[in-house]
Amino acid sequence: MSQMRVAVVGAGIAGLAFAAALRRGGADCHVYEQAEQLAEVGAGVQVAPNATRLLDRLGLGGRLRAAAVAPEAIEMRRWDDGLMLQRTPLGERCLRRFGAPYYTVHRADLHAALLSALPPDRLHLGARLVAVTQDEAEARLHLADGRTVAADAVVGADGIHSAVREWFVADWPRYSGQTIYRGLVPAERVPHLLDEPRVRLWFGPEQHCVCYPVSGGRQISFGATVPAAAWEVESWSARGDAEGLRAAYKGWHEDVVRLLDAASGVSRWALHDRDSIDRLGWGRVAVIGDAAHPMLPFQAQGANQAIEDAVVLARCLTDAGPDAGRDGLRAAVHRYERIRLPRTTRIQRRSRANSETFHLADGAAQRRRDAGALAEPGLDRHQWLFGYDAEQAVAMTGRSR
């Protein structure tokens, strides 16, 4: 596979996971990142069994275990009185059921684990993409500094702002009407949340709050949504106003109020996604992760689906072999597309639907939601999501001809 030239655009979770999976398959690639320095922003991320099993096979299980927390449960509660709506057991029960753990981890720790699998000379910083072209012989990256990079295949892993995607799809990110404050709180400031490691969610009218431990339990990561009719800030992320956040959650359950009172610096993000598309590749070019299917964070699957994409596409390319040629590469990209589209479209749409379900005003619809949650405890309802094995899905889907 050393003869196949693969160029990856973007050194986030999707791009680095793809590079790790490609190298495990005996292939090689170069990763081009527009930032001058890598600095993974954000706070925590939930990594479910459908992704942790893949990361373990990439040889990253040990690093992940050292930095992550394995929560005992996911709890959903009411916003005002804290009434339990649903408790989904995780921990050992999840591990036994799905053969892989459920982790909560600081995004920077996950990013560092993935970066450790990439040789330094394969990462190129300060490489901003301005165009993608392809012909019968090759695909090319045209960079802002005047360089042109030729490759047999190009993979766009450059996020919701994807410069790769914009060359093939005429669409734009869609604002959800929701913003989210994210932050990290030292664990000692919130002793009321330290009795058992859990993912805790509180649902309320127009907004919700989620928190969980990261960094080996030393910090609590939280995300708290606040509706906003428009987002006027030039950047999609900005320094948040902690006092404004606390005001938005006045009257919520004391566990939420105490958590937000302990927060100092917070960031505020406008939440966008895009409509589903019916293609993930064009000839020698494919997109993965948020470049392919940006999701609202209401299914906690964005990073997980990026990792699944990465592993599937890497396997499809390595199966095609180093001498695949134009037709072979097109077939490999089409195989990836056939495997991934039904699943990512389903999850993307559920994430969007949850933006309404999580934020129902108190009333009849809210009571129906709560009754439904109480009626569906346990891990059975997560089988389709957590029990999915992306590598098995590739093995069950024959190579395209």
NUMIGU-858666 format. One record per residue (C-alpha): x, y, z; residue in three letters; residue number from 1. Coordinates in steps of 0.25 Angstrom, whole numbers, plus 2048, in hexadecimal, padded with zeros to 3 digits. Layout:
N
+------+-------+-----+------+-------+
: east : north :  up : dolo : votor :
+------+-------+-----+------+-------+
:    X :     Y :   Z :  ala :   NUM :
...
+------+-------+-----+------+-------+
***
This chain:
401
+------+-------+-----+------+-------+
: east : north :  up : dolo : votor :
+------+-------+-----+------+-------+
:  800 :   800 : 800 :  met :     1 :
:  80C :   809 : 801 :  ser :     2 :
:  809 :   80D : 7F2 :  gln :     3 :
:  7FC :   813 : 7F5 :  met :     4 :
:  7FC :   822 : 7F8 :  arg :     5 :
:  7F2 :   826 : 801 :  val :     6 :
:  7F0 :   835 : 806 :  ala :     7 :
:  7E8 :   838 : 812 :  val :     8 :
:  7E2 :   846 : 814 :  val :     9 :
:  7E0 :   849 : 823 :  gly :    10 :
:  7E7 :   845 : 82F :  ala :    11 :
:  7DC :   843 : 839 :  gly :    12 :
:  7D6 :   837 : 83E :  ile :    13 :
:  7D0 :   832 : 831 :  ala :    14 :
:  7DD :   834 : 829 :  gly :    15 :
:  7E7 :   82F : 833 :  leu :    16 :
:  7DE :   822 : 835 :  ala :    17 :
:  7DE :   820 : 826 :  phe :    18 :
:  7ED :   821 : 826 :  ala :    19 :
:  7EE :   817 : 831 :  ala :    20 :
:  7E5 :   80D : 82B :  ala :    21 :
:  7EC :   80F : 81D :  leu :    22 :
:  7F9 :   80C : 823 :  arg :    23 :
:  7F4 :   800 : 82B :  arg :    24 :
:  7F0 :   7FB : 81E :  gly :    25 :
:  7FE :   7FC : 818 :  gly :    26 :
:  7FC :   809 : 810 :  ala :    27 :
:  801 :   817 : 812 :  asp :    28 :
:  7FC :   825 : 811 :  cys :    29 :
:  7FF :   833 : 814 :  his :    30 :
:  7F6 :   83C : 81C :  val :    31 :
:  7F5 :   84B : 818 :  tyr :    32 :
:  7F0 :   855 : 823 :  glu :    33 :
:  7ED :   864 : 821 :  gln :    34 :
:  7F0 :   867 : 82F :  ala :    35 :
:  7FF :   86C : 832 :  glu :    36 :
:  7FE :   864 : 840 :  gln :    37 :
:  7F5 :   859 : 844 :  leu :    38 :
:  7EC :   85D : 850 :  ala :    39 :
:  7DF :   854 : 852 :  glu :    40 :
:  7D5 :   85E : 857 :  val :    41 :
:  7C8 :   859 : 85F :  gly :    42 :
:  7C6 :   852 : 86B :  ala :    43 :
:  7C1 :   844 : 86D :  gly :    44 :
:  7BD :   839 : 863 :  val :    45 :
:  7B5 :   82C : 865 :  gln :    46 :
:  7BC :   820 : 85E :  val :    47 :
:  7B2 :   815 : 85D :  ala :    48 :
:  7B5 :   806 : 85B :  pro :    49 :
:  7B3 :   807 : 84C :  asn :    50 :
:  7BF :   810 : 84C :  ala :    51 :
:  7C7 :   80B : 858 :  thr :    52 :
:  7C8 :   7FD : 852 :  arg :    53 :
:  7CE :   803 : 845 :  leu :    54 :
:  7D8 :   80C : 84D :  leu :    55 :
:  7DD :   7FF : 855 :  asp :    56 :
:  7DF :   7F8 : 847 :  arg :    57 :
:  7E8 :   804 : 843 :  leu :    58 :
:  7F0 :   802 : 84F :  gly :    59 :
:  7EB :   80E : 857 :  leu :    60 :
:  7E4 :   807 : 862 :  gly :    61 :
:  7EE :   808 : 86C :  gly :    62 :
:  7F0 :   817 : 86A :  arg :    63 :
:  7E1 :   819 : 86A :  leu :    64 :
:  7DF :   812 : 877 :  arg :    65 :
:  7EA :   81A : 87E :  ala :    66 :
:  7E3 :   827 : 87B :  ala :    67 :
:  7D4 :   823 : 87A :  ala :    68 :
:  7C9 :   820 : 885 :  val :    69 :
:  7C0 :   815 : 883 :  ala :    70 :
:  7B3 :   81A : 889 :  pro :    71 :
:  7A9 :   811 : 890 :  glu :    72 :
:  79C :   816 : 889 :  ala :    73 :
:  796 :   820 : 881 :  ile :    74 :
:  78B :   828 : 889 :  glu :    75 :
:  780 :   830 : 883 :  met :    76 :
:  778 :   839 : 88D :  arg :    77 :
:  76E :   845 : 88D :  arg :    78 :
:  773 :   853 : 88D :  trp :    79 :
:  76D :   858 : 89A :  asp :    80 :
:  76B :   84D : 8A4 :  asp :    81 :
:  776 :   843 : 89F :  gly :    82 :
:  76C :   838 : 89D :  leu :    83 :
:  772 :   82C : 897 :  met :    84 :
:  76C :   829 : 889 :  leu :    85 :
:  776 :   81E : 885 :  gln :    86 :
:  783 :   817 : 889 :  arg :    87 :
:  78B :   80F : 87F :  thr :    88 :
:  795 :   807 : 886 :  pro :    89 :
:  7A3 :   807 : 880 :  leu :    90 :
:  7B0 :   803 : 887 :  gly :    91 :
:  7B2 :   7F4 : 888 :  glu :    92 :
:  7A4 :   7F1 : 882 :  arg :    93 :
:  7A7 :   7F9 : 876 :  cys :    94 :
:  7B4 :   7F2 : 874 :  leu :    95 :
:  7AE :   7E4 : 875 :  arg :    96 :
:  7A3 :   7E7 : 86C :  arg :    97 :
:  7AB :   7EE : 861 :  phe :    98 :
:  7B9 :   7E9 : 863 :  gly :    99 :
:  7BE :   7F7 : 864 :  ala :   100 :
:  7BE :   802 : 86E :  pro :   101 :
:  7B6 :   80F : 86E :  tyr :   102 :
:  7C0 :   81B : 872 :  tyr :   103 :
:  7BF :   82A : 874 :  thr :   104 :
:  7CC :   831 : 871 :  val :   105 :
:  7D2 :   83E : 86F :  his :   106 :
:  7D2 :   841 : 860 :  arg :   107 :
:  7E1 :   845 : 861 :  ala :   108 :
:  7E4 :   838 : 867 :  asp :   109 :
:  7DD :   830 : 85C :  leu :   110 :
:  7E4 :   839 : 851 :  his :   111 :
:  7F1 :   837 : 857 :  ala :   112 :
:  7EF :   827 : 857 :  ala :   113 :
:  7EC :   828 : 849 :  leu :   114 :
:  7F8 :   831 : 845 :  leu :   115 :
:  801 :   827 : 84C :  ser :   116 :
:  7FE :   81D : 841 :  ala :   117 :
:  803 :   827 : 836 :  leu :   118 :
:  812 :   829 : 833 :  pro :   119 :
:  816 :   838 : 834 :  pro :   120 :
:  81B :   838 : 826 :  asp :   121 :
:  80D :   834 : 821 :  arg :   122 :
:  806 :   841 : 827 :  leu :   123 :
:  807 :   84E : 81F :  his :   124 :
:  802 :   85A : 827 :  leu :   125 :
:  7FF :   868 : 821 :  gly :   126 :
:  7FA :   861 : 815 :  ala :   127 :
:  7ED :   868 : 811 :  arg :   128 :
:  7E5 :   862 : 806 :  leu :   129 :
:  7DF :   86B : 7FB :  val :   130 :
:  7DB :   861 : 7F0 :  ala :   131 :
:  7DA :   852 : 7ED :  val :   132 :
:  7DB :   84D : 7DF :  thr :   133 :
:  7DB :   83F : 7D9 :  gln :   134 :
:  7DD :   839 : 7CB :  asp :   135 :
:  7DE :   82B : 7C6 :  glu :   136 :
:  7EC :   829 : 7CC :  ala :   137 :
:  7EC :   830 : 7D9 :  glu :   138 :
:  7E6 :   83A : 7E3 :  ala :   139 :
:  7ED :   846 : 7E8 :  arg :   140 :
:  7EC :   850 : 7F4 :  leu :   141 :
:  7EF :   85E : 7F0 :  his :   142 :
:  7F4 :   865 : 7FD :  leu :   143 :
:  7F4 :   874 : 800 :  ala :   144 :
:  803 :   875 : 800 :  asp :   145 :
:  804 :   871 : 7F2 :  gly :   146 :
:  807 :   862 : 7F4 :  arg :   147 :
:  800 :   857 : 7EC :  thr :   148 :
:  7FF :   849 : 7F2 :  val :   149 :
:  7FC :   83E : 7E9 :  ala :   150 :
:  7F6 :   831 : 7EE :  ala :   151 :
:  7EE :   825 : 7EA :  asp :   152 :
:  7E3 :   828 : 7F4 :  ala :   153 :
:  7DF :   834 : 7FC :  val :   154 :
:  7D7 :   833 : 809 :  val :   155 :
:  7D0 :   83F : 80F :  gly :   156 :
:  7D0 :   83F : 81E :  ala :   157 :
:  7D0 :   84E : 81F :  asp :   158 :
:  7C3 :   84F : 828 :  gly :   159 :
:  7B6 :   857 : 826 :  ile :   160 :
:  7BD :   862 : 81E :  his :   161 :
:  7C3 :   858 : 815 :  ser :   162 :
:  7CA :   85E : 809 :  ala :   163 :
:  7CA :   850 : 802 :  val :   164 :
:  7BB :   84F : 803 :  arg :   165 :
:  7B8 :   85C : 7FD :  glu :   166 :
:  7BF :   858 : 7F0 :  trp :   167 :
:  7B4 :   84D : 7EE :  phe :   168 :
:  7A8 :   851 : 7F6 :  val :   169 :
:  7A1 :   85F : 7F5 :  ala :   170 :
:  79B :   860 : 803 :  asp :   171 :
:  79E :   867 : 810 :  trp :   172 :
:  79E :   865 : 81F :  pro :   173 :
:  790 :   867 : 825 :  arg :   174 :
:  78F :   86E : 833 :  tyr :   175 :
:  786 :   866 : 83D :  ser :   176 :
:  781 :   872 : 845 :  gly :   177 :
:  789 :   86C : 851 :  gln :   178 :
:  797 :   870 : 857 :  thr :   179 :
:  79F :   868 : 861 :  ile :   180 :
:  7A8 :   86D : 86C :  tyr :   181 :
:  7B3 :   863 : 86E :  arg :   182 :
:  7BD :   863 : 87A :  gly :   183 :
:  7C5 :   85B : 883 :  leu :   184 :
:  7C4 :   85C : 893 :  val :   185 :
:  7CF :   856 : 89C :  pro :   186 :
:  7C8 :   84A : 8A3 :  ala :   187 :
:  7CB :   84F : 8B1 :  glu :   188 :
:  7C2 :   85B : 8AE :  arg :   189 :
:  7B6 :   852 : 8AC :  val :   190 :
:  7B6 :   847 : 8B7 :  pro :   191 :
:  7A7 :   845 : 8B5 :  his :   192 :
:  7AA :   83F : 8A7 :  leu :   193 :
:  7B5 :   835 : 8AC :  leu :   194 :
:  7AE :   82A : 8B3 :  asp :   195 :
:  7AD :   821 : 8A6 :  glu :   196 :
:  7B3 :   824 : 898 :  pro :   197 :
:  7A7 :   827 : 890 :  arg :   198 :
:  7A2 :   82E : 883 :  val :   199 :
:  797 :   837 : 889 :  arg :   200 :
:  78D :   83E : 880 :  leu :   201 :
:  782 :   848 : 885 :  trp :   202 :
:  777 :   84B : 87B :  phe :   203 :
:  76F :   858 : 87B :  gly :   204 :
:  767 :   862 : 873 :  pro :   205 :
:  76F :   866 : 867 :  glu :   206 :
:  77D :   862 : 86D :  gln :   207 :
:  784 :   856 : 874 :  his :   208 :
:  791 :   854 : 87C :  cys :   209 :
:  79A :   848 : 87B :  val :   210 :
:  7A7 :   845 : 883 :  cys :   211 :
:  7B0 :   83A : 886 :  tyr :   212 :
:  7BF :   837 : 88B :  pro :   213 :
:  7CB :   838 : 882 :  val :   214 :
:  7DA :   838 : 884 :  ser :   215 :
:  7DA :   82C : 88D :  gly :   216 :
:  7CF :   832 : 896 :  gly :   217 :
:  7D7 :   83F : 899 :  arg :   218 :
:  7CD :   848 : 891 :  gln :   219 :
:  7BF :   848 : 88E :  ile :   220 :
:  7BB :   84C : 880 :  ser :   221 :
:  7AE :   853 : 87D :  phe :   222 :
:  7A5 :   858 : 872 :  gly :   223 :
:  799 :   861 : 874 :  ala :   224 :
:  791 :   865 : 868 :  thr :   225 :
:  78A :   873 : 867 :  val :   226 :
:  781 :   876 : 85C :  pro :   227 :
:  784 :   882 : 853 :  ala :   228 :
:  77C :   887 : 847 :  ala :   229 :
:  789 :   88B : 840 :  ala :   230 :
:  798 :   88A : 841 :  trp :   231 :
:  79F :   897 : 83E :  glu :   232 :
:  7AD :   894 : 842 :  val :   233 :
:  7B6 :   892 : 836 :  glu :   234 :
:  7BC :   885 : 83C :  ser :   235 :
:  7B3 :   87A : 83F :  trp :   236 :
:  7BA :   879 : 84D :  ser :   237 :
:  7BD :   884 : 856 :  ala :   238 :
:  7C0 :   887 : 865 :  arg :   239 :
:  7B4 :   885 : 86D :  gly :   240 :
:  7AE :   88D : 878 :  asp :   241 :
:  7AD :   885 : 884 :  ala :   242 :
:  7A4 :   88E : 88B :  glu :   243 :
:  79A :   88E : 87F :  gly :   244 :
:  79B :   87F : 87F :  leu :   245 :
:  797 :   87E : 88E :  arg :   246 :
:  78C :   888 : 88C :  ala :   247 :
:  786 :   87F : 881 :  ala :   248 :
:  786 :   873 : 88B :  tyr :   249 :
:  780 :   87B : 896 :  lys :   250 :
:  775 :   872 : 89D :  gly :   251 :
:  77B :   865 : 898 :  trp :   252 :
:  77E :   85A : 8A1 :  his :   253 :
:  788 :   85D : 8AC :  glu :   254 :
:  792 :   853 : 8A6 :  asp :   255 :
:  792 :   85B : 899 :  val :   256 :
:  793 :   868 : 8A0 :  val :   257 :
:  79F :   864 : 8A9 :  arg :   258 :
:  7A6 :   85E : 89C :  leu :   259 :
:  7A5 :   86B : 895 :  leu :   260 :
:  7A8 :   873 : 8A1 :  asp :   261 :
:  7B6 :   86C : 8A1 :  ala :   262 :
:  7B9 :   86F : 893 :  ala :   263 :
:  7C2 :   87B : 890 :  ser :   264 :
:  7C7 :   87B : 881 :  gly :   265 :
:  7BD :   876 : 877 :  val :   266 :
:  7BC :   876 : 868 :  ser :   267 :
:  7AF :   878 : 860 :  arg :   268 :
:  7AC :   871 : 853 :  trp :   269 :
:  7A1 :   872 : 848 :  ala :   270 :
:  79C :   865 : 845 :  leu :   271 :
:  79B :   861 : 836 :  his :   272 :
:  799 :   855 : 82E :  asp :   273 :
:  796 :   853 : 81F :  arg :   274 :
:  78C :   84B : 817 :  asp :   275 :
:  78F :   83D : 814 :  ser :   276 :
:  795 :   83A : 806 :  ile :   277 :
:  794 :   82E : 7FE :  asp :   278 :
:  7A3 :   82D : 7FA :  arg :   279 :
:  7B0 :   82D : 803 :  leu :   280 :
:  7B9 :   82C : 7F7 :  gly :   281 :
:  7BC :   831 : 7E9 :  trp :   282 :
:  7C6 :   829 : 7E1 :  gly :   283 :
:  7D3 :   829 : 7E9 :  arg :   284 :
:  7CE :   832 : 7F4 :  val :   285 :
:  7C6 :   82E : 800 :  ala :   286 :
:  7C2 :   835 : 80D :  val :   287 :
:  7C1 :   830 : 81B :  ile :   288 :
:  7BC :   835 : 829 :  gly :   289 :
:  7B6 :   843 : 82A :  asp :   290 :
:  7BA :   846 : 81B :  ala :   291 :
:  7B1 :   83B : 817 :  ala :   292 :
:  7A5 :   83C : 821 :  his :   293 :
:  7A6 :   846 : 82C :  pro :   294 :
:  79D :   843 : 838 :  met :   295 :
:  797 :   84B : 843 :  leu :   296 :
:  79D :   846 : 850 :  pro :   297 :
:  790 :   840 : 855 :  phe :   298 :
:  793 :   831 : 852 :  gln :   299 :
:  7A1 :   832 : 857 :  ala :   300 :
:  7A6 :   82B : 84B :  gln :   301 :
:  7AE :   835 : 842 :  gly :   302 :
:  7BC :   831 : 846 :  ala :   303 :
:  7B7 :   822 : 846 :  asn :   304 :
:  7B2 :   823 : 838 :  gln :   305 :
:  7BF :   82A : 833 :  ala :   306 :
:  7C7 :   81E : 839 :  ile :   307 :
:  7BD :   814 : 832 :  glu :   308 :
:  7BF :   81B : 825 :  asp :   309 :
:  7CE :   81B : 826 :  ala :   310 :
:  7CF :   80D : 828 :  val :   311 :
:  7C5 :   809 : 81D :  val :   312 :
:  7CB :   812 : 813 :  leu :   313 :
:  7D9 :   80D : 816 :  ala :   314 :
:  7D5 :   7FF : 815 :  arg :   315 :
:  7CE :   801 : 808 :  cys :   316 :
:  7DB :   808 : 802 :  leu :   317 :
:  7E5 :   7FD : 807 :  thr :   318 :
:  7DC :   7F2 : 802 :  asp :   319 :
:  7DC :   7F9 : 7F4 :  ala :   320 :
:  7EB :   7F7 : 7F4 :  gly :   321 :
:  7F7 :   800 : 7F0 :  pro :   322 :
:  7F4 :   7FE : 7E1 :  asp :   323 :
:  7E5 :   801 : 7E2 :  ala :   324 :
:  7E6 :   80C : 7D7 :  gly :   325 :
:  7DB :   816 : 7D4 :  arg :   326 :
:  7D0 :   80C : 7D3 :  asp :   327 :
:  7D4 :   804 : 7E0 :  gly :   328 :
:  7D5 :   810 : 7E8 :  leu :   329 :
:  7C7 :   815 : 7E3 :  arg :   330 :
:  7C2 :   807 : 7E7 :  ala :   331 :
:  7C8 :   808 : 7F5 :  ala :   332 :
:  7C2 :   816 : 7F8 :  val :   333 :
:  7B5 :   811 : 7F3 :  his :   334 :
:  7B6 :   805 : 7FC :  arg :   335 :
:  7B9 :   80E : 808 :  tyr :   336 :
:  7AD :   816 : 804 :  glu :   337 :
:  7A3 :   80A : 803 :  arg :   338 :
:  7A8 :   806 : 811 :  ile :   339 :
:  7A7 :   813 : 818 :  arg :   340 :
:  79C :   81B : 813 :  leu :   341 :
:  790 :   814 : 819 :  pro :   342 :
:  796 :   814 : 827 :  arg :   343 :
:  79B :   822 : 827 :  thr :   344 :
:  78F :   828 : 821 :  thr :   345 :
:  786 :   821 : 82C :  arg :   346 :
:  78F :   826 : 837 :  ile :   347 :
:  790 :   834 : 831 :  gln :   348 :
:  781 :   835 : 830 :  arg :   349 :
:  77F :   82F : 83E :  arg :   350 :
:  789 :   83A : 844 :  ser :   351 :
:  780 :   845 : 83D :  arg :   352 :
:  773 :   83F : 842 :  ala :   353 :
:  779 :   83F : 850 :  asn :   354 :
:  77B :   84E : 850 :  ser :   355 :
:  76C :   84F : 851 :  glu :   356 :
:  76A :   843 : 85A :  thr :   357 :
:  774 :   847 : 865 :  phe :   358 :
:  76E :   855 : 865 :  his :   359 :
:  75F :   853 : 867 :  leu :   360 :
:  757 :   85D : 86F :  ala :   361 :
:  750 :   857 : 87B :  asp :   362 :
:  743 :   852 : 876 :  gly :   363 :
:  73C :   846 : 86F :  ala :   364 :
:  748 :   843 : 865 :  ala :   365 :
:  752 :   844 : 870 :  gln :   366 :
:  74A :   83A : 879 :  arg :   367 :
:  749 :   830 : 86D :  arg :   368 :
:  758 :   831 : 86B :  arg :   369 :
:  75B :   82F : 87A :  asp :   370 :
:  751 :   823 : 87A :  ala :   371 :
:  758 :   81D : 86E :  gly :   372 :
:  766 :   81F : 874 :  ala :   373 :
:  761 :   818 : 881 :  leu :   374 :
:  75C :   80C : 879 :  ala :   375 :
:  769 :   80A : 871 :  glu :   376 :
:  774 :   808 : 87C :  pro :   377 :
:  781 :   7FF : 87A :  gly :   378 :
:  78A :   7FC : 86E :  leu :   379 :
:  781 :   7F5 : 865 :  asp :   380 :
:  77D :   802 : 85D :  arg :   381 :
:  78C :   805 : 85B :  his :   382 :
:  78F :   7F8 : 854 :  gln :   383 :
:  78E :   7FE : 846 :  trp :   384 :
:  797 :   809 : 84A :  leu :   385 :
:  7A1 :   804 : 854 :  phe :   386 :
:  7A1 :   7F6 : 84E :  gly :   387 :
:  7A5 :   7FA : 840 :  tyr :   388 :
:  7B3 :   7F5 : 83B :  asp :   389 :
:  7B7 :   7FD : 830 :  ala :   390 :
:  7C2 :   7F3 : 82B :  glu :   391 :
:  7B8 :   7E8 : 82B :  gln :   392 :
:  7AF :   7F1 : 822 :  ala :   393 :
:  7BA :   7F2 : 818 :  val :   394 :
:  7BD :   7E3 : 819 :  ala :   395 :
:  7AE :   7E0 : 816 :  met :   396 :
:  7AE :   7EA : 80A :  thr :   397 :
:  7B5 :   7E4 : 7FE :  gly :   398 :
:  7BF :   7ED : 7F6 :  arg :   399 :
:  7B9 :   7F5 : 7EB :  ser :   400 :
:  7BD :   7F2 : 7DD :  arg :   401 :
+------+-------+-----+------+-------+
***
